[in-house]
Amino acid sequence: MSSELSSSRLTRIRETLEAAFAPDHLVVNDDSHQHAGHAGAQDGRGHYSVEIVGAAFAGKGSLARHRAVYAALGEMMTTDIHALQIRARAPGEAD
């Protein structure tokens, strides 16, 4: 995958999550290089990890938080993202 495409995807993921959740903290990493040769990486979609902290996650369980992130990313989950590791927390929750 070209670094330009990877950078563009990271930007789209970051902007989409910022618009959906207005997080206090957001880190998006492209972990695709760790999966080179993996069968799932052959279709050109990437492997990413997201660390997000925002009020939108307060009072929600882990599954609801993950579903909210997947829903926010929408079609990108089928066109750009092969795998997504999510760490979603509410403000004040321990690391």
C-alpha positions as CSV (number, residue, x, y, z in Angstrom):
1,M,0.0,0.0,0.0
2,S,1.4,3.4,-0.9
3,S,2.2,5.8,1.9
4,E,0.0,8.4,0.3
5,L,-3.0,6.1,0.4
6,S,-2.2,5.1,3.9
7,S,-1.9,8.8,5.0
8,S,-5.2,9.6,3.2
9,R,-7.0,6.8,5.0
10,L,-5.6,7.8,8.4
11,T,-6.8,11.4,7.8
12,R,-10.3,10.2,6.8
13,I,-10.6,7.9,9.8
14,R,-9.4,10.7,12.1
15,E,-11.7,13.3,10.6
16,T,-14.7,10.9,10.6
17,L,-14.2,10.0,14.3
18,E,-13.6,13.7,15.3
19,A,-16.8,14.7,13.6
20,A,-18.9,11.9,15.1
21,F,-17.6,12.0,18.7
22,A,-15.8,15.4,19.3
23,P,-13.3,13.4,21.4
24,D,-11.0,14.7,24.1
25,H,-8.3,12.4,22.9
26,L,-7.9,10.5,19.6
27,V,-5.0,8.5,18.3
28,V,-5.3,6.6,15.0
29,N,-2.4,4.3,13.9
30,D,-1.8,2.4,10.7
31,D,-0.7,-1.1,11.8
32,S,-0.8,-2.5,8.3
33,H,3.0,-3.1,8.1
34,Q,2.6,-5.6,10.9
35,H,0.3,-7.7,8.7
36,A,2.2,-7.8,5.4
37,G,1.6,-11.1,3.8
38,H,-1.5,-11.7,5.9
39,A,-4.4,-13.1,3.8
40,G,-6.7,-10.2,4.8
41,A,-4.1,-7.6,3.7
42,Q,-4.1,-8.8,0.1
43,D,-7.3,-6.9,-0.8
44,G,-5.6,-3.6,-0.2
45,R,-7.5,-2.7,3.0
46,G,-5.6,-1.8,6.1
47,H,-5.2,-2.7,9.7
48,Y,-5.7,0.2,12.1
49,S,-5.8,0.9,15.8
50,V,-7.9,3.6,17.5
51,E,-7.6,5.1,20.9
52,I,-10.5,7.4,21.6
53,V,-11.7,9.2,24.8
54,G,-14.9,11.1,24.7
55,A,-18.1,11.9,26.6
56,A,-20.1,9.9,23.9
57,F,-18.8,6.7,25.5
58,A,-19.9,7.5,29.1
59,G,-22.3,4.9,30.5
60,K,-21.9,2.5,27.5
61,G,-20.4,-0.9,27.6
62,S,-17.5,-2.1,25.5
63,L,-19.7,-3.6,22.8
64,A,-21.8,-0.5,22.5
65,R,-18.7,1.7,22.2
66,H,-17.2,-0.5,19.5
67,R,-20.5,-0.6,17.6
68,A,-20.6,3.3,17.8
69,V,-17.1,3.5,16.3
70,Y,-18.0,1.0,13.5
71,A,-21.2,2.9,12.7
72,A,-19.4,6.2,12.5
73,L,-16.8,4.7,10.1
74,G,-19.7,3.3,8.0
75,E,-18.7,2.2,4.5
76,M,-15.0,2.6,5.3
77,M,-15.3,-0.7,7.2
78,T,-15.9,-2.5,3.9
79,T,-13.8,-0.4,1.5
80,D,-10.7,0.7,3.5
81,I,-10.4,-1.1,6.8
82,H,-9.8,-4.8,7.1
83,A,-9.1,-4.8,10.8
84,L,-9.7,-2.3,13.5
85,Q,-8.5,-2.5,17.1
86,I,-10.5,-0.1,19.3
87,R,-9.9,1.3,22.7
88,A,-12.8,3.6,23.5
89,R,-13.2,5.2,26.9
90,A,-15.1,7.9,28.6
91,P,-13.3,10.8,30.2
92,G,-11.9,10.0,33.7
93,E,-11.7,6.2,33.1
94,A,-8.4,4.6,34.0
95,D,-5.9,3.7,31.4
